[in-house]
Amino acid sequence: MLGQWWRQNRFVKASARGIDPVGEAEVFLFQGKVRHAIRVLKAALDDEPGNMSVKVVLLRAFADGNYIREYSELAREVSEPLQGEPIWQQIQRTGREMEPDNPLYHC
């Protein structure tokens, strides 16, 4: 019985199952399963730490879950490479809603 539970409930990375982790996370976010989305995206970053698409969706997941500290840390990490890009403006807008006094979102 325990073995059956383990097989059904263990986490297997999306990439190991041949699934796009960003797509899977998007589905979880649509369903309101923020923690599941974060788990999938963090696992994807373990495999590809520089994947900006994963980081952007992870920012959205942090915002959806109101994970202010995590959002701020990741926003700081991506601020330089995304500076001047339209997505950075969206990240700043969301950041200002979550943390209006953080200067990162006002530059």
C-alpha positions in Angstrom: 0.0 0.0 0.0 2.8 2.4 0.9 4.6 1.6 -2.4 1.5 2.4 -4.4 1.1 5.7 -2.6 4.7 6.6 -3.3 4.4 5.8 -7.0 1.3 8.0 -7.3 2.6 10.9 -5.2 6.3 11.3 -5.9 7.5 14.3 -7.9 9.0 13.6 -11.3 10.4 16.6 -13.2 8.4 17.6 -16.2 11.4 17.3 -18.4 11.8 13.7 -17.3 8.3 13.1 -18.4 8.8 14.8 -21.8 6.6 17.7 -20.8 7.5 21.4 -21.2 7.8 22.7 -17.6 6.7 26.2 -18.5 3.5 24.8 -20.1 2.8 22.6 -17.2 3.3 25.5 -14.8 1.0 27.6 -16.8 -1.7 25.0 -16.5 -1.2 24.8 -12.7 -1.4 28.6 -12.5 -4.6 28.6 -14.5 -6.0 26.0 -12.0 -4.9 28.1 -9.1 -2.3 25.5 -8.0 0.5 28.0 -7.3 2.6 25.7 -5.1 2.6 23.0 -7.8 3.7 25.6 -10.5 6.5 26.8 -8.3 7.7 23.3 -7.7 7.8 22.5 -11.4 9.5 25.8 -12.3 12.2 25.4 -9.5 12.9 21.9 -10.8 13.3 23.3 -14.3 15.8 25.9 -13.0 17.8 23.1 -11.4 18.3 21.7 -15.0 18.6 25.1 -16.7 19.6 27.8 -14.3 19.8 30.5 -17.0 16.4 29.8 -18.6 14.8 33.3 -18.6 11.4 32.0 -19.7 11.2 29.8 -16.6 12.2 32.7 -14.4 9.6 35.0 -15.8 6.8 32.4 -15.3 8.2 31.8 -11.8 7.9 35.5 -11.1 4.2 35.3 -12.1 3.7 32.3 -9.8 5.3 34.2 -6.9 3.1 37.1 -7.6 0.0 34.9 -7.8 0.9 33.3 -4.5 1.8 36.6 -2.9 5.4 35.4 -2.2 6.8 38.9 -1.9 10.3 38.1 -0.7 10.8 35.4 -3.4 9.4 37.7 -6.0 11.7 40.5 -5.0 14.8 38.3 -5.0 14.1 36.8 -8.4 13.2 40.3 -9.8 16.5 41.6 -8.6 18.3 38.7 -10.3 16.6 39.2 -13.7 16.6 43.0 -13.6 19.9 43.5 -15.4 19.3 41.1 -18.4 15.7 42.3 -18.8 16.3 46.0 -18.4 14.6 47.9 -21.2 12.5 44.9 -22.3 8.7 45.2 -22.1 8.5 42.3 -19.8 10.7 44.1 -17.3 8.1 46.9 -17.2 5.4 44.4 -16.3 7.6 42.9 -13.6 8.0 46.4 -12.2 4.3 47.1 -12.3 3.5 43.8 -10.5 6.4 44.5 -8.0 5.0 47.9 -7.2 1.6 46.4 -6.4 3.2 43.9 -4.0 5.9 46.1 -2.5 5.3 49.8 -3.3 8.4 51.1 -1.4 10.9 48.8 -3.1 13.2 51.1 -5.2 13.9 48.2 -7.6 10.4 48.7 -9.1 10.8 52.5 -9.6 14.0 52.7 -11.7 
